[in-house]
Amino acid sequence: MKAGILVVASMMAVALVSAQAESATKAVAVLSPTKGSSVAGSVTFTKVDGGVKIVADVTGLTPGQHGFHIHEFGDCSAPDATSAGGHFNPGHMQHGAPDAAVRHAGDFGNLEADASGNAHYERVDTMISLDGADSIIGHGVIVHAKADDLKTQPTGNAGARVACGAIGVAKP
Protein backbone atom coordinates (compact mmCIF):
# COMPACT_ATOMS: atom_id res chain seq x y z
CA MET A 1 0.00 0.00 0.00
CA LYS A 2 2.75 2.47 0.97
CA ALA A 3 4.70 1.54 -2.18
CA GLY A 4 1.61 2.25 -4.31
CA ILE A 5 1.13 5.66 -2.71
CA LEU A 6 4.79 6.50 -3.29
CA VAL A 7 4.55 5.50 -6.94
CA VAL A 8 1.45 7.65 -7.46
CA ALA A 9 3.05 10.61 -5.63
CA SER A 10 6.22 10.27 -7.75
CA MET A 11 4.18 10.17 -10.95
CA MET A 12 2.28 13.29 -9.89
CA ALA A 13 5.54 15.14 -9.12
CA VAL A 14 6.98 14.25 -12.53
CA ALA A 15 3.77 15.38 -14.23
CA LEU A 16 3.85 18.69 -12.32
CA VAL A 17 7.48 19.38 -13.25
CA SER A 18 6.76 18.49 -16.89
CA ALA A 19 3.74 20.79 -16.96
CA GLN A 20 5.77 23.65 -15.47
CA ALA A 21 8.51 23.22 -18.09
CA GLU A 22 5.93 23.03 -20.91
CA SER A 23 4.23 26.27 -19.84
CA ALA A 24 7.34 28.27 -18.93
CA THR A 25 7.36 31.92 -19.94
CA LYS A 26 10.72 32.79 -18.41
CA ALA A 27 13.98 30.95 -17.78
CA VAL A 28 17.33 31.88 -16.25
CA ALA A 29 20.91 30.66 -16.22
CA VAL A 30 23.34 31.85 -13.56
CA LEU A 31 26.84 31.74 -15.02
CA SER A 32 29.69 30.50 -12.84
CA PRO A 33 33.38 30.59 -13.74
CA THR A 34 35.21 27.52 -14.96
CA LYS A 35 38.53 26.60 -13.31
CA GLY A 36 40.99 29.48 -13.59
CA SER A 37 38.34 31.96 -14.78
CA SER A 38 36.62 34.85 -13.01
CA VAL A 39 33.76 35.18 -15.52
CA ALA A 40 30.26 35.27 -13.99
CA GLY A 41 26.83 36.62 -14.81
CA SER A 42 23.26 35.80 -15.67
CA VAL A 43 21.17 35.17 -18.74
CA THR A 44 17.38 35.48 -18.85
CA PHE A 45 15.12 34.07 -21.53
CA THR A 46 11.61 35.53 -21.75
CA LYS A 47 8.86 34.42 -24.12
CA VAL A 48 7.73 37.43 -26.20
CA ASP A 49 5.77 37.96 -29.40
CA GLY A 50 7.95 36.65 -32.21
CA GLY A 51 10.32 34.51 -30.13
CA VAL A 52 12.36 34.47 -26.96
CA LYS A 53 14.10 37.59 -25.65
CA ILE A 54 17.64 36.88 -24.44
CA VAL A 55 19.28 39.29 -21.98
CA ALA A 56 22.78 38.55 -20.71
CA ASP A 57 24.97 40.48 -18.31
CA VAL A 58 28.46 39.05 -17.86
CA THR A 59 31.48 40.29 -15.91
CA GLY A 60 35.13 39.26 -15.61
CA LEU A 61 35.79 38.91 -19.35
CA THR A 62 38.84 40.08 -21.26
CA PRO A 63 37.93 43.03 -23.51
CA GLY A 64 36.63 42.01 -26.93
CA GLN A 65 34.37 39.32 -28.33
CA HIS A 66 33.50 36.01 -26.69
CA GLY A 67 31.49 33.14 -28.18
CA PHE A 68 28.10 32.70 -26.52
CA HIS A 69 26.05 29.52 -26.99
CA ILE A 70 23.50 27.13 -25.57
CA HIS A 71 25.03 23.69 -25.13
CA GLU A 72 23.44 20.22 -25.01
CA PHE A 73 23.45 19.67 -21.26
CA GLY A 74 22.86 21.78 -18.17
CA ASP A 75 25.80 20.02 -16.51
CA CYS A 76 28.58 22.38 -15.45
CA SER A 77 30.28 19.89 -13.12
CA ALA A 78 33.53 19.45 -15.06
CA PRO A 79 36.20 22.04 -14.13
CA ASP A 80 36.36 23.11 -17.80
CA ALA A 81 32.58 22.75 -18.38
CA THR A 82 33.04 20.07 -21.06
CA SER A 83 30.27 18.22 -19.21
CA ALA A 84 27.85 20.65 -20.94
CA GLY A 85 28.51 18.82 -24.23
CA GLY A 86 28.43 20.42 -27.68
CA HIS A 87 26.18 23.14 -29.05
CA PHE A 88 22.43 22.65 -28.68
CA ASN A 89 21.46 21.61 -32.20
CA PRO A 90 18.13 19.77 -32.33
CA GLY A 91 17.75 20.51 -36.06
CA HIS A 92 21.16 18.99 -36.95
CA MET A 93 22.19 22.18 -38.77
CA GLN A 94 25.61 23.70 -39.52
CA HIS A 95 27.13 26.23 -37.10
CA GLY A 96 26.43 29.85 -38.03
CA ALA A 97 25.67 33.42 -37.04
CA PRO A 98 22.65 34.16 -34.81
CA ASP A 99 20.79 35.80 -37.71
CA ALA A 100 21.64 33.09 -40.27
CA ALA A 101 18.87 30.94 -41.75
CA VAL A 102 21.04 27.86 -41.17
CA ARG A 103 22.53 27.58 -37.68
CA HIS A 104 22.45 25.61 -34.47
CA ALA A 105 19.55 26.68 -32.27
CA GLY A 106 22.16 27.48 -29.61
CA ASP A 107 24.28 29.80 -31.80
CA PHE A 108 24.07 33.30 -30.32
CA GLY A 109 27.25 34.74 -31.84
CA ASN A 110 29.38 36.86 -29.53
CA LEU A 111 29.23 38.91 -26.39
CA GLU A 112 31.22 42.16 -26.66
CA ALA A 113 33.13 42.95 -23.46
CA ASP A 114 34.15 46.54 -22.80
CA ALA A 115 37.51 47.69 -21.40
CA SER A 116 36.30 46.79 -17.88
CA GLY A 117 35.39 43.23 -18.92
CA ASN A 118 31.63 43.74 -18.79
CA ALA A 119 29.27 42.60 -21.54
CA HIS A 120 25.56 43.15 -22.15
CA TYR A 121 23.70 41.19 -24.82
CA GLU A 122 20.08 41.60 -25.82
CA ARG A 123 18.13 40.20 -28.76
CA VAL A 124 14.96 38.31 -29.65
CA ASP A 125 15.67 34.86 -31.06
CA THR A 126 13.17 33.04 -33.27
CA MET A 127 14.78 29.58 -33.17
CA ILE A 128 14.78 28.77 -29.47
CA SER A 129 11.80 27.83 -27.34
CA LEU A 130 10.92 27.55 -23.65
CA ASP A 131 8.60 24.61 -24.24
CA GLY A 132 8.09 21.59 -26.45
CA ALA A 133 10.54 19.02 -27.73
CA ASP A 134 13.22 21.63 -28.56
CA SER A 135 12.98 23.55 -25.28
CA ILE A 136 16.18 25.10 -23.95
CA ILE A 137 15.11 24.33 -20.36
CA GLY A 138 17.66 21.99 -18.79
CA HIS A 139 20.41 22.85 -21.29
CA GLY A 140 23.52 24.90 -20.53
CA VAL A 141 24.79 28.36 -21.43
CA ILE A 142 28.50 28.65 -22.20
CA VAL A 143 30.68 31.74 -22.60
CA HIS A 144 33.94 31.11 -24.45
CA ALA A 145 37.41 32.64 -24.14
CA LYS A 146 37.63 33.74 -27.78
CA ALA A 147 35.36 35.17 -30.44
CA ASP A 148 33.07 32.87 -32.40
CA ASP A 149 34.11 33.25 -36.05
CA LEU A 150 30.53 32.25 -37.01
CA LYS A 151 31.69 29.77 -39.66
CA THR A 152 34.17 27.13 -38.40
CA GLN A 153 32.38 23.79 -37.92
CA PRO A 154 31.06 22.72 -35.54
CA THR A 155 31.96 25.27 -32.84
CA GLY A 156 33.02 28.59 -34.36
CA ASN A 157 36.59 28.17 -33.07
CA ALA A 158 35.65 30.06 -29.90
CA GLY A 159 38.20 28.42 -27.62
CA ALA A 160 37.97 27.36 -24.00
CA ARG A 161 34.85 27.64 -21.89
CA VAL A 162 35.18 30.40 -19.28
CA ALA A 163 31.69 30.28 -17.75
CA CYS A 164 28.78 27.84 -17.56
CA GLY A 165 25.22 27.93 -16.27
CA ALA A 166 22.25 25.56 -16.40
CA ILE A 167 18.98 26.95 -17.78
CA GLY A 168 16.05 26.54 -15.41
CA VAL A 169 12.47 27.76 -15.22
CA ALA A 170 12.24 31.20 -13.60
CA LYS A 171 9.40 32.87 -11.79
CA PRO A 172 7.49 34.95 -14.38
C-alpha positions in Angstrom: 0.0 0.0 0.0 2.8 2.5 1.0 4.7 1.5 -2.2 1.6 2.2 -4.3 1.1 5.7 -2.7 4.8 6.5 -3.3 4.6 5.5 -6.9 1.4 7.7 -7.5 3.1 10.6 -5.6 6.2 10.3 -7.8 4.2 10.2 -11.0 2.3 13.3 -9.9 5.5 15.1 -9.1 7.0 14.2 -12.5 3.8 15.4 -14.2 3.8 18.7 -12.3 7.5 19.4 -13.2 6.8 18.5 -16.9 3.7 20.8 -17.0 5.8 23.7 -15.5 8.5 23.2 -18.1 5.9 23.0 -20.9 4.2 26.3 -19.8 7.3 28.3 -18.9 7.4 31.9 -19.9 10.7 32.8 -18.4 14.0 31.0 -17.8 17.3 31.9 -16.3 20.9 30.7 -16.2 23.3 31.8 -13.6 26.8 31.7 -15.0 29.7 30.5 -12.8 33.4 30.6 -13.7 35.2 27.5 -15.0 38.5 26.6 -13.3 41.0 29.5 -13.6 38.3 32.0 -14.8 36.6 34.9 -13.0 33.8 35.2 -15.5 30.3 35.3 -14.0 26.8 36.6 -14.8 23.3 35.8 -15.7 21.2 35.2 -18.7 17.4 35.5 -18.8 15.1 34.1 -21.5 11.6 35.5 -21.8 8.9 34.4 -24.1 7.7 37.4 -26.2 5.8 38.0 -29.4 8.0 36.7 -32.2 10.3 34.5 -30.1 12.4 34.5 -27.0 14.1 37.6 -25.6 17.6 36.9 -24.4 19.3 39.3 -22.0 22.8 38.5 -20.7 25.0 40.5 -18.3 28.5 39.1 -17.9 31.5 40.3 -15.9 35.1 39.3 -15.6 35.8 38.9 -19.4 38.8 40.1 -21.3 37.9 43.0 -23.5 36.6 42.0 -26.9 34.4 39.3 -28.3 33.5 36.0 -26.7 31.5 33.1 -28.2 28.1 32.7 -26.5 26.1 29.5 -27.0 23.5 27.1 -25.6 25.0 23.7 -25.1 23.4 20.2 -25.0 23.5 19.7 -21.3 22.9 21.8 -18.2 25.8 20.0 -16.5 28.6 22.4 -15.5 30.3 19.9 -13.1 33.5 19.4 -15.1 36.2 22.0 -14.1 36.4 23.1 -17.8 32.6 22.7 -18.4 33.0 20.1 -21.1 30.3 18.2 -19.2 27.8 20.6 -20.9 28.5 18.8 -24.2 28.4 20.4 -27.7 26.2 23.1 -29.0 22.4 22.7 -28.7 21.5 21.6 -32.2 18.1 19.8 -32.3 17.8 20.5 -36.1 21.2 19.0 -37.0 22.2 22.2 -38.8 25.6 23.7 -39.5 27.1 26.2 -37.1 26.4 29.8 -38.0 25.7 33.4 -37.0 22.7 34.2 -34.8 20.8 35.8 -37.7 21.6 33.1 -40.3 18.9 30.9 -41.8 21.0 27.9 -41.2 22.5 27.6 -37.7 22.4 25.6 -34.5 19.5 26.7 -32.3 22.2 27.5 -29.6 24.3 29.8 -31.8 24.1 33.3 -30.3 27.3 34.7 -31.8 29.4 36.9 -29.5 29.2 38.9 -26.4 31.2 42.2 -26.7 33.1 43.0 -23.5 34.2 46.5 -22.8 37.5 47.7 -21.4 36.3 46.8 -17.9 35.4 43.2 -18.9 31.6 43.7 -18.8 29.3 42.6 -21.5 25.6 43.1 -22.1 23.7 41.2 -24.8 20.1 41.6 -25.8 18.1 40.2 -28.8 15.0 38.3 -29.7 15.7 34.9 -31.1 13.2 33.0 -33.3 14.8 29.6 -33.2 14.8 28.8 -29.5 11.8 27.8 -27.3 10.9 27.6 -23.7 8.6 24.6 -24.2 8.1 21.6 -26.5 10.5 19.0 -27.7 13.2 21.6 -28.6 13.0 23.5 -25.3 16.2 25.1 -24.0 15.1 24.3 -20.4 17.7 22.0 -18.8 20.4 22.8 -21.3 23.5 24.9 -20.5 24.8 28.4 -21.4 28.5 28.7 -22.2 30.7 31.7 -22.6 33.9 31.1 -24.5 37.4 32.6 -24.1 37.6 33.7 -27.8 35.4 35.2 -30.4 33.1 32.9 -32.4 34.1 33.2 -36.1 30.5 32.3 -37.0 31.7 29.8 -39.7 34.2 27.1 -38.4 32.4 23.8 -37.9 31.1 22.7 -35.5 32.0 25.3 -32.8 33.0 28.6 -34.4 36.6 28.2 -33.1 35.6 30.1 -29.9 38.2 28.4 -27.6 38.0 27.4 -24.0 34.9 27.6 -21.9 35.2 30.4 -19.3 31.7 30.3 -17.7 28.8 27.8 -17.6 25.2 27.9 -16.3 22.3 25.6 -16.4 19.0 26.9 -17.8 16.0 26.5 -15.4 12.5 27.8 -15.2 12.2 31.2 -13.6 9.4 32.9 -11.8 7.5 35.0 -14.4 
